[in-house]
Amino acid sequence: MILLTSWSAGFSVQAQEPNQLLDREFWRNQPSLEMVQSRIQAGDDPTALDRYDFDALSWALIEDASVDILRHLLTLEGNDVNKLTHDARTYVFWAAYRDNLAFVKELHDLGADLSIVDEHGYSLLNFAAVTGQTNKELYQYLKQHGADPFNELNHDGAHALLLLAPFLQDWDLVMYFEESGLSLSDKDKNGASGFLYACKGGNVEFLRELVAEGMFEDSVDDLARNGAHYAAMSTRRRTNGVEVFSLLHEFGLRLDVADHEGVTPLMIYVQGKSEPDGLAFLAGHTENLNALDKSGYSAMHHALSSGNPEDVQGLIDAGWKSDPTLFKPESLVRALASNYASRNHDLFMSKIQMLRAVGVNPNQLLDGGESWFHLGARTQSMELLKFAALQRLEINQVSEEGMTPLLEACLTATNLDVLNWLVSVGADVAQTTPFGETAHDLAMENEALVSMNLDFLKP
């Protein structure tokens, strides 16, 4: 029996920053129970949630920590057996995610609710399936304690067998779930069958078996997405290569067909999901590399916005060239800006150099008449601000909303570093918003800055 104890009893050490118990790398290094207890004694809160709502026990379960650690963390006040963590999942979800059936049983014995559905519509059974668990005993235990495979569907209307299809190696689990009335011929709300779900996994041998069973007729869903779209999506743990696309081409599927939103498999594949051989094959079987979806994005737009530098270079190597008759070159720059994050600045710079190499000038106005200065100010990225300065962009550029980079920075700053730097390179402190507010006015309204000396912002 596990007894709850207060983790804070017996010491008054102030918590240190950062909390190592919320650092996934700490758990990847497989700490001992003594190391975990040492971090708690040093002030790390073992019950705190990080910004994504993971806590220490969540990470410990995900990274397969030893059972003595799991049991110890569960005894601490604030780590209730049904505590909601990331995506409204309780600890039993993370135990199932790691196929830790023994701890699933311990949690259940302690009162874990096995009927909880997470915020994405996954029951515990379906969460185990969508994360690729192939242990029949896990599913059997969940069924014995109330799981109902036939009636448990996610938000897309998919049941456990469809969700498990990308991970299947043989027919054993297929036959197991058929006993509950499920079939790979069933379809979700979008008309996707088990064949399409299996395409995500890229197992060419199993796909051949499905085709031999007559399932290829279900190779297009109600949104006009075929097996190549699903293969391009892949799974969280896998990126598909040339083998599955070559197989689908062999089966007669068009690899460049657009769905109802104009999205082709290549557009999906270059969003950080590609391998070089697969990208070259898909691009080689795509008639128009500059085809646009209904949002006005081509494959290159998607690669710049959401992909890796390798995706961008792969398209260039496949013969991609900017076509101003289809879209304005500045739209490529705006796509690159759309998902900028300071932590990925090096990747951003790699894409910038690639655009320059094919003749696209990155020093163009972004959406809303903004410049790189505005984006750097809003994201508090000194690296992007310095990049903008090196491009000799106008430091006091006024956006369509009447905002300069300095005014933008005053809204989002958490310290004075960016503000001081902007002023030092010529930002005009007298410039006002359309409502007559100065930089000093905005900074005084920023709770993170209000206690600081803001006199340098006065006009």
C-alpha positions in Angstrom: 0.0 0.0 0.0 1.3 3.5 -0.9 0.8 6.2 1.7 0.7 9.8 0.8 3.3 12.1 2.4 4.0 15.8 2.2 7.2 16.3 0.1 7.9 19.6 1.7 7.9 18.3 5.3 11.2 18.4 7.1 13.1 21.1 5.1 12.6 24.7 4.1 15.1 25.0 1.2 13.9 27.4 -1.4 13.3 25.9 -4.9 16.1 26.3 -7.3 15.7 27.4 -10.9 15.3 25.5 -13.1 13.4 22.6 -11.7 15.4 19.6 -12.9 12.5 17.3 -12.2 10.7 19.0 -15.1 13.6 18.5 -17.4 13.1 15.6 -19.7 16.9 15.2 -20.1 17.2 14.5 -16.4 14.8 11.5 -16.8 16.4 10.3 -20.0 19.6 9.9 -18.0 17.8 7.3 -15.8 18.4 8.9 -12.4 18.4 6.7 -9.2 15.9 7.2 -6.5 18.6 8.8 -4.4 19.2 11.4 -7.1 15.5 12.2 -7.3 15.3 12.5 -3.5 18.4 14.8 -3.6 16.7 17.1 -6.1 13.6 17.3 -3.9 15.7 18.1 -0.9 17.4 20.8 -3.0 14.1 22.4 -3.5 12.8 21.0 -6.8 9.1 20.7 -6.6 8.1 17.1 -7.6 4.4 18.0 -8.0 4.8 21.1 -10.1 3.5 21.1 -13.7 5.6 22.6 -16.5 4.1 25.0 -19.2 2.9 21.9 -21.1 1.4 20.4 -17.9 3.9 17.6 -17.5 5.1 16.9 -14.0 7.9 14.8 -12.5 5.9 11.5 -12.4 4.7 12.1 -16.0 8.3 12.4 -17.3 9.4 9.5 -15.1 6.8 7.2 -16.6 7.5 8.4 -20.2 11.2 7.8 -19.8 10.7 4.5 -18.1 12.1 5.3 -14.7 12.6 2.5 -12.2 9.5 1.4 -10.3 10.9 2.6 -6.9 11.0 6.1 -8.3 7.5 5.9 -9.6 6.1 4.6 -6.3 8.0 7.3 -4.4 6.7 10.1 -6.5 3.2 8.8 -6.2 3.3 9.0 -2.4 3.9 12.7 -2.5 1.0 15.0 -1.6 -0.1 16.7 -4.8 0.5 13.7 -7.0 -3.0 12.2 -6.8 -3.5 9.0 -8.8 -6.0 10.8 -11.0 -4.1 14.1 -11.3 -4.6 15.6 -14.7 -1.4 16.3 -16.7 -0.6 17.1 -20.3 -3.7 17.0 -22.6 -5.9 16.0 -19.6 -4.1 12.7 -19.2 -3.6 10.9 -15.9 -0.6 8.8 -14.9 -2.2 5.6 -16.2 -2.1 7.1 -19.7 1.7 7.5 -19.4 2.1 4.0 -18.0 0.1 2.6 -21.0 2.2 4.8 -23.3 5.3 2.9 -22.1 3.4 -0.5 -22.2 4.1 -0.6 -18.4 1.2 -3.0 -17.7 2.5 -3.8 -14.2 2.3 -0.1 -13.2 -1.1 0.3 -14.9 -2.3 -2.4 -12.6 -0.7 -0.7 -9.5 -2.4 2.6 -10.4 -5.7 0.9 -11.0 -5.4 -0.8 -7.6 -4.8 2.6 -6.0 -8.0 4.0 -7.6 -6.9 5.2 -11.1 -10.0 5.8 -13.2 -9.6 3.8 -16.5 -12.6 5.5 -18.1 -11.1 9.0 -18.5 -11.0 10.4 -22.0 -8.3 12.9 -22.8 -8.9 16.3 -24.4 -8.2 14.9 -27.8 -10.9 12.3 -27.5 -8.7 9.4 -26.7 -9.8 6.8 -24.2 -7.0 4.9 -22.5 -7.5 2.0 -24.9 -7.3 4.2 -27.9 -4.3 6.2 -26.5 -2.4 2.9 -26.2 -3.3 2.1 -29.8 -2.4 5.5 -31.3 1.0 5.4 -29.5 1.8 2.0 -31.0 1.4 -0.4 -28.2 1.2 -4.0 -29.5 1.0 -5.9 -26.2 -2.2 -7.9 -26.4 -2.1 -8.4 -22.6 -2.4 -4.6 -22.1 -5.5 -4.5 -24.2 -7.0 -7.5 -22.6 -6.5 -6.0 -19.1 -8.2 -2.8 -20.2 -11.1 -4.7 -21.7 -11.5 -6.8 -18.6 -11.9 -3.5 -16.6 -14.4 -1.7 -18.7 -12.9 -0.8 -22.1 -15.3 -1.1 -25.0 -13.3 -1.2 -28.3 -16.5 -1.2 -30.5 -17.9 2.0 -29.0 -14.7 3.9 -28.0 -13.9 6.3 -30.9 -11.6 9.4 -31.0 -12.7 12.8 -32.4 -12.2 11.5 -35.9 -14.4 8.5 -35.4 -11.5 6.0 -35.4 -11.4 3.0 -33.2 -8.5 1.1 -31.7 -7.7 -1.1 -34.7 -7.6 1.8 -37.1 -5.3 3.7 -34.8 -3.1 0.6 -34.3 -2.9 -0.1 -38.1 0.3 2.0 -38.7 2.2 -0.3 -36.2 0.9 -3.7 -37.2 3.4 -6.3 -38.3 1.1 -9.2 -38.7 -2.6 -10.3 -38.3 -2.5 -11.3 -34.7 -3.9 -8.1 -33.2 -6.3 -7.7 -36.2 -7.9 -11.0 -35.3 -7.9 -10.1 -31.6 -9.9 -6.9 -32.2 -12.1 -8.6 -34.7 -13.5 -10.5 -31.8 -14.7 -7.1 -30.5 -16.4 -6.4 -33.8 -13.7 -4.2 -35.3 -12.3 -4.4 -38.8 -9.6 -2.8 -40.9 -12.4 -2.2 -43.5 -14.1 0.1 -41.1 -13.8 3.8 -41.8 -13.5 6.9 -39.6 -15.6 10.1 -40.0 -13.4 11.2 -42.9 -13.8 7.9 -44.8 -10.3 6.6 -44.0 -9.9 2.9 -43.8 -7.4 0.6 -42.2 -5.4 0.6 -45.4 -4.9 4.4 -45.3 -4.0 4.3 -41.6 -1.5 1.5 -42.3 0.1 3.7 -45.0 1.2 6.0 -42.2 3.4 3.2 -40.8 5.0 2.5 -44.1 5.3 -1.3 -43.6 5.4 -2.3 -47.2 5.1 -6.1 -46.5 1.9 -5.5 -44.5 0.5 -3.1 -47.1 1.1 -5.8 -49.7 -0.9 -8.2 -47.6 -3.7 -5.7 -47.2 -3.9 -5.2 -51.0 -3.9 -9.0 -51.4 -7.0 -9.0 -49.1 -8.7 -6.6 -51.4 -8.4 -3.5 -49.2 -6.8 -1.3 -51.9 -10.3 -0.2 -53.1 -10.4 1.9 -49.9 -7.3 3.9 -51.0 -9.0 7.4 -51.0 -10.9 9.0 -48.2 -13.8 11.4 -48.3 -11.4 14.4 -48.4 -9.7 13.1 -51.5 -6.6 12.1 -49.7 -5.0 8.9 -50.9 -2.4 6.5 -49.5 0.4 8.9 -50.4 -1.1 11.6 -48.3 -1.2 9.3 -45.3 2.3 7.9 -46.0 3.6 11.5 -46.0 1.9 12.2 -42.7 3.8 9.1 -41.2 3.6 8.7 -37.4 5.2 10.6 -34.6 7.9 8.0 -34.2 8.6 7.3 -37.8 9.3 9.1 -41.1 8.6 7.1 -44.2 11.2 6.8 -47.0 11.1 6.0 -50.7 10.0 2.4 -50.2 6.3 3.1 -49.3 5.9 5.8 -52.0 7.4 3.5 -54.6 5.0 0.7 -53.5 2.0 3.0 -53.7 3.2 4.2 -57.2 3.5 0.5 -58.1 -0.1 0.0 -57.0 -1.2 2.8 -59.4 -1.7 5.7 -57.0 -1.0 9.2 -58.2 1.6 10.7 -55.9 0.8 14.3 -56.7 -3.0 14.3 -56.4 -4.4 17.2 -54.5 -7.1 16.8 -51.8 -10.1 19.0 -51.5 -8.0 21.7 -49.9 -5.5 21.5 -52.7 -2.9 19.8 -50.5 -0.6 17.3 -52.2 1.5 14.5 -50.5 4.6 16.5 -51.2 3.2 19.5 -49.3 2.7 17.4 -46.2 6.0 15.6 -46.6 8.2 18.7 -46.5 6.8 19.9 -43.2 9.6 18.2 -41.2 8.5 14.7 -42.2 10.8 13.9 -45.1 13.8 11.7 -45.8 16.0 12.7 -48.8 15.2 9.7 -51.0 11.5 9.9 -50.3 11.5 13.7 -51.0 13.4 13.2 -54.3 10.9 10.4 -55.3 7.8 12.4 -54.5 9.1 15.5 -56.1 10.1 13.5 -59.2 6.5 12.3 -59.5 4.9 15.7 -58.9 4.0 17.4 -62.1 4.0 21.0 -60.7 6.3 21.7 -57.8 4.7 25.2 -57.5 1.1 24.0 -57.3 -0.8 26.0 -54.7 -3.2 24.8 -52.1 -6.3 26.8 -51.2 -4.4 28.8 -48.6 -2.0 30.0 -51.4 0.9 27.8 -50.2 3.1 25.7 -52.4 5.3 22.9 -51.2 8.2 25.4 -50.8 5.9 27.7 -48.7 5.2 24.7 -46.4 8.9 23.8 -46.2 9.8 27.3 -45.3 7.1 27.7 -42.7 7.1 24.2 -41.0 9.9 22.2 -42.5 13.6 21.7 -42.0 16.4 23.2 -44.1 16.8 19.8 -45.6 13.2 20.0 -46.9 13.9 23.4 -48.5 17.2 22.1 -50.1 15.5 18.9 -51.2 13.0 20.9 -53.2 15.7 23.1 -54.7 17.7 20.0 -55.7 14.6 18.5 -57.3 14.4 21.5 -59.6 12.1 23.9 -57.7 12.3 27.6 -58.9 10.3 30.6 -57.8 7.5 31.3 -60.2 6.3 35.0 -59.9 3.4 34.2 -62.2 1.9 32.0 -59.5 2.8 33.9 -56.3 4.8 36.9 -55.3 8.3 36.1 -54.0 7.6 38.0 -50.8 5.0 35.4 -49.9 7.9 32.9 -49.5 9.6 35.3 -47.0 6.3 35.7 -45.2 5.9 31.9 -45.0 9.4 31.7 -43.4 8.4 34.4 -40.9 5.2 32.7 -39.9 6.6 30.2 -37.5 9.8 31.9 -36.4 11.1 30.9 -33.0 14.2 32.3 -31.5 15.3 28.8 -30.3 15.5 27.8 -34.0 17.3 30.9 -35.3 20.1 28.8 -36.8 17.6 26.8 -38.9 16.0 30.1 -39.9 19.3 31.5 -41.1 20.0 28.3 -43.1 16.7 28.8 -45.0 17.5 32.5 -45.5 20.8 31.5 -47.2 19.0 29.0 -49.4 16.4 31.6 -50.5 19.2 34.0 -51.4 20.9 31.3 -53.4 17.9 30.9 -55.7 17.4 34.7 -56.1 14.7 35.4 -53.5 15.5 38.6 -51.5 14.7 38.1 -47.8 14.6 41.8 -47.1 10.9 42.3 -48.0 8.0 43.5 -45.9 6.3 40.8 -43.9 2.5 40.5 -43.3 0.9 43.7 -42.1 3.7 45.9 -43.4 6.1 44.6 -40.7 9.8 44.1 -41.0 12.2 41.6 -39.4 12.7 44.2 -36.7 9.0 43.9 -35.7 9.2 40.1 -35.6 12.4 40.2 -33.6 10.9 42.7 -31.2 7.7 40.7 -30.7 9.6 37.4 -30.1 12.3 39.1 -28.0 15.0 37.6 -30.3 18.2 39.6 -30.2 19.6 37.3 -32.9 16.8 38.3 -35.3 17.0 42.0 -34.4 20.8 41.9 -35.1 20.0 40.1 -38.4 17.6 42.9 -39.3 20.2 45.6 -38.4 22.8 43.9 -40.7 20.2 44.1 -43.5 20.1 47.9 -43.0 16.3 47.8 -42.5 14.5 50.8 -41.2 14.5 50.7 -37.4 11.4 52.9 -37.2 9.3 51.2 -39.9 5.6 51.7 -39.1 3.4 48.7 -39.7 -0.1 48.8 -41.1 -1.3 48.9 -37.5 0.8 51.9 -36.8 3.4 50.1 -34.7 7.1 50.5 -34.7 9.4 47.7 -33.5 10.0 49.6 -30.3 6.3 49.9 -29.6 5.9 46.2 -30.3 8.7 45.3 -28.0 7.2 47.3 -25.1 4.1 45.1 -25.3 6.0 41.7 -25.0 9.2 42.5 -23.2 10.0 40.7 -20.0 13.2 42.7 -19.3 14.9 45.8 -20.6 17.5 44.1 -22.9 15.7 44.4 -26.2 14.3 47.9 -25.4 17.7 49.2 -24.5 19.2 47.7 -27.7 16.5 49.2 -29.9 17.0 52.6 -28.4 20.8 52.3 -28.8 20.5 51.7 -32.6 18.1 54.6 -33.2 14.6 53.6 -32.3 12.5 56.7 -31.9 11.0 56.9 -28.4 8.7 59.8 -29.5 6.8 57.7 -32.0 3.3 56.9 -30.9 0.6 54.3 -31.6 -2.6 55.4 -33.5 -4.0 56.0 -30.1 -1.3 58.4 -29.1 0.6 56.1 -26.8 4.3 56.4 -26.5 6.8 53.5 -25.9 7.0 54.7 -22.3 3.2 54.5 -21.9 3.1 51.0 -23.2 6.0 49.9 -21.1 4.3 51.3 -18.0 1.3 49.1 -18.8 3.5 46.0 -19.1 3.4 44.2 -15.7 6.9 42.7 -16.3 8.4 46.1 -16.7 6.4 48.5 -14.4 8.8 48.2 -11.5 11.8 49.0 -13.6 13.4 52.3 -14.4 11.9 53.2 -17.8 13.0 56.8 -18.0 15.1 56.1 -21.1 11.9 55.5 -23.0 10.5 59.0 -22.2 10.3 61.3 -25.3 
